[in-house]
Amino acid sequence: RIGELTERFELQDLLGQPVRKMSLGQRIRCEIAASLLHDPDIIFLDEPTIGLDVVVKHSIRELILDLNRERGTTIFLTSHDAGDVEQLCRRAVVIDHGELVLDRPVEDLKTHYLNKKVITIRLDSPRTLPSLPGVTALESESGQIRLSVDTRACPVGDVLSRITAMGGIADITVTDPPMEEIISEIFKSGGDHA
């Protein structure tokens, strides 16, 4: 089992290394591998991707998905990262002071709470963007504009098409709103978002 986990988590170079000399990503890989030594049916992971760079985060998420697919391991995951929730979970449960606020499939959560995207646009020269339904300007400063897009009113693809058709775009980034906003929205609605 140690050999299998060492290979799967690419730990060959880390086995003899003191933990204090490992990066955060290396430590997390080792911790997850150690928790799997006895082939548990259920594993609890607390913020397994916190503080990791994009490449390591992707690798950890893939390992977690493979663990569930290949071994049928049930995984309980706590995370403030919307990407973790979207990519890894089938169900989302929100608990506040011991009280169940929300228990829904993630697809339902996406439909009701993850329906906003933030688009950051860096322009070659200042200009005014076209007005679109469901699109609100969050800030605009020296050639950069941040927009909030309600994807129920206007799909992100439509917004991007209209913006890129204007030309003069140096860069575009599309992100989810911070998980704190999503959690806040869930608490405000008491989990009864329709």
DRENZA-35186 format. One line per 2 residues: number of its first residue (from 0); their letters; for each residue x, y, z of N, C-alpha, C, O. Coordinates in pm, whole numbers, padded with zeros to 5 digits. Layout:
NUM> A> X/Y/Z/X/Y/Z/X/Y/Z/X/Y/Z  ...
//
This chain:
0> RI> 00083/-00121/00000/00000/00000/00000/00088/00127/00000/00058/00224/-00069  00196/00122/00078/00286/00238/00082/00345/00263/-00056/00355/00378/-00100
2> GE> 00385/00157/-00125/00440/00171/-00259/00340/00230/-00355/00373/00318/-00435  00216/00182/-00348/00109/00232/-00436/00083/00380/-00410/00073/00458/-00505
4> LT> 00073/00420/-00283/00046/00559/-00249/00165/00649/-00283/00148/00763/-00327  00286/00596/-00263/00407/00672/-00296/00410/00704/-00445/00442/00815/-00486
6> ER> 00375/00604/-00527/00372/00625/-00672/00258/00718/-00711/00277/00811/-00789  00139/00692/-00658/00019/00768/-00695/00033/00917/-00661/-00008/01003/-00738
8> FE> 00091/00945/-00542/00104/01082/-00496/00241/01142/-00526/00273/01253/-00482  00323/01068/-00602/00456/01113/-00642/00539/01158/-00521/00586/01271/-00515
10> LQ> 00554/01065/-00425/00622/01096/-00300/00763/01038/-00291/00827/01048/-00187  00812/00977/-00399/00941/00909/-00396/01052/00995/-00335/01129/00947/-00252
12> DL> 01061/01120/-00375/01168/01208/-00329/01142/01266/-00190/01229/01333/-00134  01025/01240/-00134/00988/01301/-00006/00995/01205/00112/00991/01248/00227
14> LG> 01005/01076/00085/00995/00978/00194/01098/00998/00304/01066/00975/00421  01218/01038/00273/01320/01057/00375/01337/01201/00419/01424/01232/00501
16> QP> 01255/01290/00367/01271/01432/00393/01194/01474/00519/01079/01433/00535  01254/01554/00608/01181/01603/00725/01063/01691/00681/01073/01766/00584
18> VR> 00953/01680/00753/00832/01755/00718/00859/01905/00716/00805/01976/00631  00940/01954/00809/00966/02099/00817/01034/02155/00692/01035/02276/00671
20> KM> 01089/02066/00608/01157/02111/00486/01068/02096/00362/01112/02123/00250  00945/02053/00381/00854/02034/00269/00772/02159/00243/00745/02238/00334
22> SL> 00733/02177/00117/00641/02286/00084/00501/02248/00133/00477/02133/00170  00410/02345/00132/00273/02318/00174/00209/02210/00088/00144/02120/00140
24> GQ> 00227/02218/-00044/00170/02118/-00134/00225/01979/-00108/00151/01881/-00113  00356/01970/-00081/00417/01841/-00051/00360/01784/00079/00330/01665/00086
26> RI> 00346/01869/00181/00290/01823/00310/00148/01773/00294/00111/01670/00350  00067/01845/00217/-00073/01804/00198/-00079/01671/00125/-00156/01583/00163
28> RC> 00003/01654/00021/00005/01525/-00048/00043/01413/00047/-00018/01306/00044  00143/01437/00132/00186/01335/00230/00076/01307/00332/00054/01191/00369
30> EI> 00008/01412/00379/-00098/01393/00478/-00214/01312/00420/-00268/01223/00486  -00252/01343/00297/-00362/01267/00234/-00318/01122/00214/-00394/01030/00241
32> AA> -00196/01101/00167/-00146/00965/00147/-00143/00889/00280/-00184/00772/00285  -00097/00953/00386/-00092/00887/00518/-00232/00850/00566/-00251/00746/00628
34> SL> -00329/00937/00538/-00466/00908/00582/-00526/00791/00504/-00627/00734/00546  -00465/00755/00392/-00517/00646/00309/-00446/00513/00331/-00482/00412/00271
36> LH> -00345/00512/00416/-00266/00390/00437/-00352/00268/00470/-00325/00158/00423  -00454/00289/00549/-00537/00176/00593/-00662/00159/00508/-00756/00090/00548
38> DP> -00662/00222/00389/-00771/00208/00293/-00909/00233/00357/-00995/00145/00354  -00928/00353/00414/-01055/00380/00483/-01172/00389/00385/-01156/00423/00268
40> DI> -01290/00356/00436/-01411/00371/00356/-01456/00516/00351/-01519/00560/00255  -01424/00592/00457/-01461/00733/00468/-01337/00811/00506/-01258/00768/00590
42> IF> -01320/00928/00444/-01209/01016/00479/-01262/01159/00493/-01346/01203/00414  -01213/01229/00594/-01251/01367/00618/-01132/01456/00582/-01022/01438/00634
44> LD> -01154/01552/00493/-01049/01644/00449/-01091/01787/00484/-01198/01832/00445  -01005/01856/00558/-01033/01992/00600/-00947/02088/00517/-00826/02095/00536
46> EP> -01011/02160/00426/-00943/02258/00340/-00819/02198/00272/-00709/02251/00289  -00835/02089/00196/-00717/02023/00139/-00641/02104/00033/-00528/02070/00001
48> TI> -00702/02210/-00020/-00632/02287/-00124/-00597/02429/-00080/-00552/02510/-00161  -00618/02460/00047/-00594/02597/00094/-00446/02633/00080/-00358/02557/00118
50> GL> -00421/02751/00024/-00286/02802/00012/-00200/02737/-00095/-00080/02762/-00101  -00260/02656/-00180/-00182/02587/-00282/-00184/02664/-00414/-00281/02734/-00444
52> DV> -00077/02649/-00492/-00077/02713/-00623/-00170/02634/-00716/-00212/02523/-00683  -00202/02691/-00830/-00301/02635/-00922/-00266/02493/-00966/-00354/02408/-00973
54> VV> -00140/02467/-00995/-00099/02335/-01044/-00115/02229/-00936/-00170/02122/-00963  -00068/02258/-00815/-00079/02162/-00705/-00225/02143/-00666/-00267/02031/-00637
56> KH> -00302/02252/-00666/-00445/02244/-00633/-00515/02150/-00730/-00595/02066/-00689  -00485/02164/-00858/-00546/02077/-00960/-00506/01932/-00935/-00590/01842/-00943
58> SI> -00380/01909/-00904/-00330/01774/-00878/-00401/01711/-00758/-00442/01595/-00764  -00415/01786/-00650/-00483/01735/-00530/-00629/01704/-00561/-00681/01601/-00518
60> RE> -00695/01792/-00636/-00835/01767/-00672/-00848/01639/-00755/-00939/01559/-00734  -00757/01620/-00850/-00760/01499/-00932/-00739/01374/-00847/-00806/01273/-00868
62> LI> -00648/01380/-00753/-00623/01266/-00664/-00747/01233/-00582/-00781/01116/-00563  -00815/01335/-00532/-00937/01314/-00453/-01046/01252/-00540/-01113/01158/-00497
64> LD> -01064/01302/-00661/-01164/01245/-00752/-01132/01100/-00786/-01221/01015/-00785  -01005/01072/-00815/-00965/00935/-00847/-00988/00842/-00729/-01032/00729/-00747
66> LN> -00959/00889/-00610/-00980/00810/-00489/-01126/00769/-00477/-01157/00654/-00445  -01215/00863/-00501/-01358/00833/-00495/-01400/00738/-00606/-01474/00643/-00582
68> RE> -01354/00764/-00728/-01391/00681/-00844/-01336/00539/-00834/-01410/00442/-00849  -01206/00530/-00808/-01139/00399/-00813/-01164/00313/-00690/-01177/00191/-00701
70> RG> -01170/00375/-00574/-01181/00299/-00450/-01320/00307/-00388/-01352/00231/-00297  -01403/00398/-00438/-01537/00414/-00380/-01534/00478/-00242/-01629/00464/-00165
72> TT> -01426/00547/-00211/-01412/00611/-00081/-01509/00728/-00071/-01517/00811/-00162  -01581/00736/00040/-01667/00850/00068/-01580/00959/00127/-01502/00935/00219
74> IF> -01592/01080/00074/-01507/01190/00118/-01594/01304/00168/-01681/01354/00096  -01570/01344/00293/-01632/01463/00350/-01526/01572/00342/-01414/01554/00389
76> LT> -01563/01683/00281/-01467/01788/00251/-01518/01921/00306/-01632/01959/00280  -01435/01991/00381/-01468/02128/00419/-01382/02219/00332/-01263/02194/00314
78> SH> -01443/02325/00280/-01367/02416/00196/-01438/02549/00181/-01561/02557/00181  -01357/02655/00169/-01409/02787/00137/-01379/02821/-00009/-01399/02934/-00053
80> DA> -01330/02723/-00082/-01293/02743/-00222/-01407/02693/-00311/-01437/02573/-00314  -01470/02785/-00383/-01583/02747/-00470/-01540/02643/-00572/-01621/02559/-00611
82> GD> -01415/02648/-00617/-01365/02549/-00712/-01364/02410/-00653/-01398/02313/-00722  -01325/02397/-00525/-01330/02266/-00458/-01473/02213/-00458/-01497/02098/-00493
84> VE> -01565/02297/-00418/-01705/02255/-00408/-01758/02216/-00546/-01819/02110/-00560  -01735/02299/-00646/-01785/02272/-00780/-01725/02146/-00841/-01796/02067/-00903
86> QL> -01593/02128/-00825/-01525/02020/-00895/-01525/01887/-00820/-01513/01782/-00882  -01538/01890/-00688/-01522/01768/-00611/-01651/01713/-00549/-01660/01592/-00524
88> CR> -01748/01797/-00525/-01861/01756/-00443/-01988/01729/-00523/-02017/01795/-00623  -02062/01630/-00476/-02196/01605/-00530/-02302/01676/-00446/-02405/01719/-00498
90> RA> -02275/01686/-00315/-02366/01751/-00222/-02293/01859/-00145/-02174/01846/-00117  -02364/01964/-00111/-02310/02070/-00027/-02397/02083/00096/-02520/02088/00087
92> VV> -02333/02087/00211/-02402/02103/00339/-02342/02225/00407/-02220/02235/00422  -02428/02319/00448/-02383/02438/00520/-02442/02431/00660/-02563/02417/00677
94> ID> -02354/02441/00760/-02396/02435/00900/-02353/02565/00967/-02239/02609/00950  -02443/02625/01043/-02413/02748/01115/-02445/02727/01262/-02561/02704/01298
96> HG> -02344/02734/01346/-02360/02713/01491/-02438/02585/01521/-02528/02584/01606  -02403/02479/01452/-02467/02349/01477/-02601/02330/01410/-02660/02222/01421
98> EL> -02650/02430/01343/-02780/02422/01275/-02760/02402/01125/-02679/02470/01063  -02834/02310/01069/-02829/02284/00926/-02897/02399/00852/-03016/02424/00871
100> VL> -02821/02467/00766/-02874/02580/00689/-02909/02535/00548/-03007/02582/00490  -02829/02444/00493/-02850/02401/00356/-02795/02261/00338/-02687/02229/00388
102> DR> -02868/02177/00267/-02822/02043/00230/-02883/02015/00093/-02998/01973/00082  -02803/02038/-00010/-02852/02024/-00148/-02746/01967/-00238/-02627/01975/-00208
104> PV> -02788/01909/-00350/-02688/01869/-00451/-02613/01992/-00501/-02670/02101/-00508  -02488/01976/-00535/-02407/02088/-00582/-02466/02148/-00709/-02459/02270/-00728
106> ED> -02523/02066/-00795/-02586/02120/-00916/-02696/02220/-00879/-02712/02323/-00945  -02772/02188/-00774/-02876/02279/-00726/-02812/02405/-00668/-02862/02515/-00689
108> LK> -02704/02387/-00594/-02632/02501/-00537/-02583/02593/-00647/-02595/02715/-00636  -02528/02534/-00754/-02481/02614/-00868/-02595/02694/-00929/-02580/02812/-00959
110> TH> -02708/02629/-00947/-02823/02695/-01008/-02871/02813/-00926/-02907/02918/-00980  -02872/02796/-00793/-02931/02899/-00708/-02831/02998/-00649/-02868/03112/-00620
112> YL> -02705/02958/-00631/-02611/03046/-00563/-02486/03080/-00644/-02430/03188/-00628  -02443/02990/-00731/-02324/03017/-00811/-02363/03068/-00949/-02307/03026/-01051
114> NK> -02459/03159/-00951/-02509/03210/-01078/-02452/03348/-01111/-02507/03420/-01194  -02345/03382/-01045/-02279/03508/-01076/-02134/03479/-01110/-02071/03391/-01053
116> KV> -02084/03555/-01204/-01942/03549/-01241/-01888/03690/-01236/-01961/03788/-01252  -01759/03700/-01212/-01693/03830/-01214/-01600/03830/-01334/-01516/03741/-01348
118> IT> -01614/03929/-01420/-01529/03943/-01538/-01441/04066/-01519/-01490/04176/-01495  -01310/04043/-01529/-01215/04154/-01522/-01157/04173/-01662/-01105/04080/-01723
120> IR> -01167/04296/-01712/-01125/04328/-01848/-01016/04435/-01841/-01033/04539/-01777  -00906/04409/-01908/-00801/04511/-01921/-00807/04559/-02065/-00792/04480/-02158
122> LD> -00829/04688/-02082/-00845/04748/-02214/-00715/04812/-02262/-00634/04859/-02182  -00697/04815/-02394/-00584/04885/-02453/-00599/05036/-02439/-00501/05109/-02426
124> SP> -00725/05082/-02441/-00754/05225/-02425/-00891/05239/-02358/-00976/05152/-02374  -00913/05347/-02283/-01040/05364/-02212/-01158/05367/-02310/-01149/05422/-02419
126> RT> -01267/05307/-02268/-01390/05307/-02348/-01507/05268/-02260/-01489/05222/-02147  -01625/05287/-02313/-01747/05250/-02242/-01797/05118/-02298/-01804/05099/-02419
128> LP> -01830/05027/-02208/-01880/04896/-02250/-02030/04903/-02278/-02099/04986/-02219  -02080/04817/-02366/-02223/04817/-02395/-02302/04773/-02272/-02254/04693/-02192
130> SL> -02422/04826/-02258/-02510/04789/-02148/-02576/04654/-02181/-02630/04636/-02290  -02571/04562/-02086/-02631/04430/-02106/-02715/04395/-01985/-02680/04433/-01873
132> PG> -02825/04322/-02004/-02907/04283/-01890/-02829/04188/-01798/-02759/04098/-01844  -02841/04210/-01666/-02775/04124/-01570/-02628/04153/-01550/-02561/04080/-01477
134> VT> -02576/04259/-01614/-02434/04294/-01602/-02423/04427/-01527/-02483/04527/-01566  -02344/04426/-01419/-02325/04545/-01337/-02176/04574/-01326/-02096/04484/-01301
136> AL> -02140/04700/-01345/-02000/04740/-01329/-01968/04748/-01180/-02038/04816/-01105  -01863/04678/-01138/-01821/04681/-00998/-01720/04791/-00974/-01725/04862/-00873
138> ES> -01627/04806/-01068/-01528/04913/-01059/-01466/04935/-01195/-01462/04846/-01280  -01416/05056/-01214/-01351/05092/-01339/-01238/05188/-01306/-01261/05295/-01250
140> ES> -01117/05149/-01342/-01003/05237/-01315/-00893/05213/-01417/-00862/05099/-01450  -00836/05317/-01464/-00721/05319/-01555/-00710/05197/-01647/-00615/05118/-01638
142> GQ> -00808/05183/-01732/-00802/05077/-01833/-00844/04940/-01787/-00833/04844/-01863  -00893/04928/-01663/-00941/04798/-01617/-01084/04812/-01564/-01116/04906/-01490
144> IR> -01168/04718/-01603/-01308/04720/-01562/-01343/04584/-01501/-01307/04480/-01556  -01414/04585/-01389/-01465/04462/-01328/-01617/04464/-01337/-01683/04561/-01299
146> LS> -01671/04353/-01387/-01815/04340/-01404/-01868/04222/-01325/-01799/04121/-01310  -01989/04235/-01274/-02059/04123/-01213/-02165/04080/-01314/-02241/04163/-01363
148> VD> -02169/03950/-01343/-02263/03899/-01443/-02358/03799/-01377/-02314/03699/-01320  -02488/03828/-01384/-02589/03733/-01338/-02615/03639/-01455/-02680/03677/-01553
150> TR> -02564/03518/-01445/-02570/03425/-01559/-02712/03378/-01589/-02737/03319/-01694  -02805/03403/-01497/-02946/03368/-01526/-03005/03469/-01625/-03092/03434/-01705
152> AC> -02957/03593/-01619/-03008/03698/-01707/-02931/03707/-01838/-02987/03740/-01942  -02801/03678/-01831/-02716/03690/-01950/-02601/03592/-01939/-02516/03607/-01851
154> PV> -02595/03492/-02025/-02485/03395/-02019/-02349/03463/-02037/-02336/03560/-02111  -02249/03410/-01968/-02114/03467/-01975/-02064/03471/-02119/-01999/03568/-02158
156> GD> -02093/03369/-02198/-02050/03366/-02337/-02102/03484/-02416/-02030/03540/-02499  -02228/03523/-02391/-02285/03639/-02460/-02212/03767/-02422/-02183/03851/-02507
158> VL> -02182/03781/-02292/-02111/03900/-02246/-01972/03906/-02310/-01930/04010/-02360  -01901/03792/-02308/-01767/03788/-02366/-01769/03818/-02516/-01681/03887/-02567
160> SR> -01869/03766/-02586/-01881/03793/-02730/-01897/03942/-02758/-01832/03997/-02847  -01985/04006/-02681/-02009/04150/-02701/-01883/04231/-02669/-01852/04327/-02739
162> IT> -01813/04192/-02563/-01694/04267/-02522/-01581/04249/-02623/-01516/04346/-02662  -01556/04125/-02664/-01446/04102/-02758/-01474/04161/-02895/-01381/04195/-02967
164> AM> -01600/04173/-02933/-01636/04232/-03061/-01597/04380/-03068/-01579/04436/-03176  -01583/04443/-02949/-01542/04584/-02946/-01397/04601/-02988/-01358/04707/-03038
166> GG> -01314/04497/-02966/-01172/04508/-02995/-01101/04585/-02885/-01165/04640/-02794  -00970/04589/-02894/-00891/04665/-02797/-00884/04602/-02659/-00861/04671/-02560
168> IA> -00903/04471/-02651/-00900/04401/-02524/-00760/04343/-02504/-00712/04266/-02587  -00694/04378/-02393/-00561/04326/-02363/-00571/04194/-02286/-00488/04105/-02304
170> DI> -00673/04181/-02200/-00686/04061/-02118/-00827/04051/-02062/-00891/04152/-02033  -00875/03928/-02047/-01005/03903/-01984/-00988/03786/-01888/-00927/03684/-01921
172> TV> -01044/03802/-01767/-01043/03695/-01668/-01185/03676/-01617/-01254/03773/-01585  -01230/03551/-01610/-01363/03520/-01558/-01344/03436/-01432/-01278/03332/-01436
174> TD> -01404/03480/-01321/-01392/03408/-01194/-01528/03397/-01127/-01622/03469/-01160  -01535/03305/-01030/-01652/03296/-00945/-01643/03405/-00839/-01533/03451/-00808
176> PP> -01757/03445/-00785/-01749/03538/-00673/-01683/03466/-00556/-01684/03343/-00552  -01628/03539/-00462/-01566/03473/-00347/-01667/03385/-00273/-01785/03420/-00264
178> ME> -01621/03271/-00220/-01709/03179/-00150/-01778/03248/-00033/-01890/03212/00004  -01711/03347/00026/-01772/03420/00137/-01902/03486/00095/-01998/03489/00172
180> EI> -01907/03539/-00029/-02030/03601/-00078/-02140/03497/-00095/-02256/03522/-00064  -02101/03380/-00145/-02198/03273/-00166/-02254/03226/-00032/-02375/03210/-00016
182> IS> -02164/03205/00065/-02206/03163/00199/-02296/03269/00261/-02398/03238/00322  -02257/03395/00245/-02338/03505/00298/-02477/03503/00238/-02576/03520/00309
184> EI> -02487/03481/00107/-02617/03473/00040/-02699/03356/00094/-02820/03368/00112  -02634/03243/00118/-02704/03127/00173/-02758/03160/00312/-02873/03128/00343
186> FK> -02676/03225/00397/-02721/03259/00531/-02835/03361/00527/-02931/03351/00604  -02824/03460/00437/-02930/03561/00426/-03063/03498/00390/-03168/03536/00442
188> SG> -03058/03400/00300/-03182/03338/00254/-03223/03221/00342/-03329/03162/00322  -03139/03187/00440/-03171/03073/00527/-03168/02942/00451/-03228/02843/00493
190> GD> -03099/02941/00338/-03090/02817/00258/-03209/02794/00168/-03213/02697/00093  -03308/02885/00175/-03430/02868/00096/-03429/02959/-00025/-03517/03043/-00041
192> HA> -03330/02943/-00109/-03315/03028/-00229/-03389/02961/-00344/-03368/02843/-00372  -03474/03034/-00408/-03549/02974/-00520/-03516/03043/-00649/-03569/03007/-00754
//
